[in-house]
Amino acid sequence: MEGTEITARDQYHQSFDLLDGGVFMILADGTERVVFASSRTAALYECGSEEEFLELCSSRFRGMVDFDDYKPLDEIAGNHPEHFYFSFHYQTKKGYFRKEQHAAAGGSEYDGSADRRREQAGA
């Protein structure tokens, strides 16, 4: 469609929402800010949307993880930040406790800033 610009977030949703497993992106800049969550990730936390999930976890990895299981991602990654495995317990929006296992890969440059600038400019 002419005049319709697809954002990076839209492209990620078009791809990652097709997967059975949840996909999320966290900044590796020390803030551990969650900048993307697929619809499956939101559903695992019993949220109806990415926005609801981000609100639930305050857009932070620490908010995704049960208090007793939290470790900073750089500590979990150790000497292998480009690819590592980890697991953690978490509480869903409805109060259920679950455990997840994840594979992490470094290198994504998406931080959401271009999409936010576009939204602020009214595009």
matplotlib code that plots the C-alpha trace (Angstrom):
import matplotlib.pyplot as plt

x = [0.0, 1.3, 2.0, 2.0, 5.4, 6.2, 8.2, 11.0, 8.6, 5.9, 8.5, 9.5, 5.9, 5.3, 8.1, 8.3, 4.5, 4.5, 6.7, 5.3, 7.9, 8.2, 10.7, 11.8, 14.6, 16.5, 19.1, 22.6, 23.6, 23.3, 19.7, 18.3, 15.3, 12.9, 12.3, 10.3, 8.1, 6.3, 2.6, 3.6, 5.8, 2.8, 0.6, 3.0, 2.7, -1.1, -1.1, -3.3, -0.7, 3.0, 2.0, 0.3, 3.3, 5.7, 3.6, 3.5, 7.3, 8.0, 9.9, 12.8, 14.3, 14.2, 10.4, 10.1, 11.9, 10.9, 12.8, 14.8, 15.9, 17.1, 20.7, 22.0, 22.2, 25.9, 26.5, 24.5, 26.2, 29.7, 32.4, 29.9, 27.6, 27.1, 25.2, 24.1, 21.4, 19.5, 16.3, 14.1, 10.9, 8.3, 4.8, 2.0, -0.4, -3.0, -0.6, 0.6, 4.2, 6.0, 9.6, 11.1, 14.3, 15.9, 18.6, 20.0, 22.0, 23.7, 24.0, 20.6, 20.7, 17.0, 16.3, 12.9, 14.2, 13.6, 10.0, 9.5, 10.8, 8.5, 5.5, 6.4, 6.7, 3.2, 4.2]
y = [0.0, 3.4, 5.8, 2.9, 2.5, -0.8, -0.4, -2.7, -3.8, -4.7, -6.7, -8.5, -9.3, -10.6, -13.1, -14.0, -14.2, -17.2, -19.2, -21.5, -20.3, -16.8, -14.4, -11.2, -8.7, -7.2, -4.4, -5.5, -2.0, -2.7, -1.5, -4.9, -3.0, -5.2, -3.6, -6.3, -9.3, -11.6, -12.4, -15.8, -14.3, -12.1, -15.2, -17.1, -14.4, -14.4, -11.0, -10.1, -8.0, -6.9, -3.6, -5.4, -7.7, -4.7, -3.0, -6.1, -6.5, -2.7, -3.3, -4.8, -8.3, -8.1, -7.8, -10.9, -13.1, -14.4, -12.4, -15.4, -16.4, -13.0, -12.7, -9.9, -11.2, -10.3, -12.6, -15.4, -15.0, -15.1, -15.3, -16.2, -13.2, -14.1, -17.3, -18.7, -20.7, -19.9, -20.7, -18.9, -19.1, -16.3, -15.4, -14.8, -11.9, -14.3, -15.4, -18.8, -19.7, -21.2, -22.1, -21.2, -22.2, -19.9, -19.6, -16.1, -14.6, -11.3, -8.9, -7.5, -3.7, -3.1, -0.8, 0.6, 4.2, 4.6, 3.4, 5.8, 8.7, 7.9, 7.7, 11.0, 12.7, 11.5, 9.2]
z = [0.0, -1.0, 1.9, 4.5, 6.1, 7.8, 11.0, 12.2, 15.0, 12.4, 10.5, 13.6, 14.5, 10.9, 11.3, 15.0, 15.7, 13.4, 15.7, 18.5, 21.0, 22.4, 21.1, 22.9, 22.5, 25.4, 25.1, 25.9, 27.1, 30.8, 31.1, 30.2, 28.6, 26.7, 23.3, 21.6, 22.6, 20.2, 20.6, 21.9, 24.6, 25.7, 25.7, 27.9, 30.5, 30.0, 28.4, 25.4, 23.6, 23.5, 25.1, 28.0, 28.5, 28.5, 31.1, 33.2, 33.3, 33.2, 30.0, 32.0, 32.0, 35.8, 35.6, 33.5, 36.1, 39.5, 42.2, 43.4, 39.9, 38.7, 37.6, 35.3, 31.7, 31.4, 34.4, 32.8, 29.5, 31.1, 28.4, 25.7, 25.1, 21.4, 22.3, 25.7, 27.3, 30.5, 32.4, 34.9, 36.8, 36.3, 37.4, 34.9, 34.9, 36.5, 39.2, 37.9, 38.2, 35.3, 34.2, 30.8, 29.1, 26.6, 24.0, 23.6, 20.8, 20.7, 17.8, 17.1, 16.5, 17.0, 20.0, 19.0, 18.8, 15.0, 15.5, 18.5, 16.5, 13.6, 16.0, 17.6, 14.2, 13.4, 10.5]

ax = plt.figure().add_subplot(projection="3d")
ax.plot(x, y, z, "-o")
ax.set_aspect("equal")
plt.show()
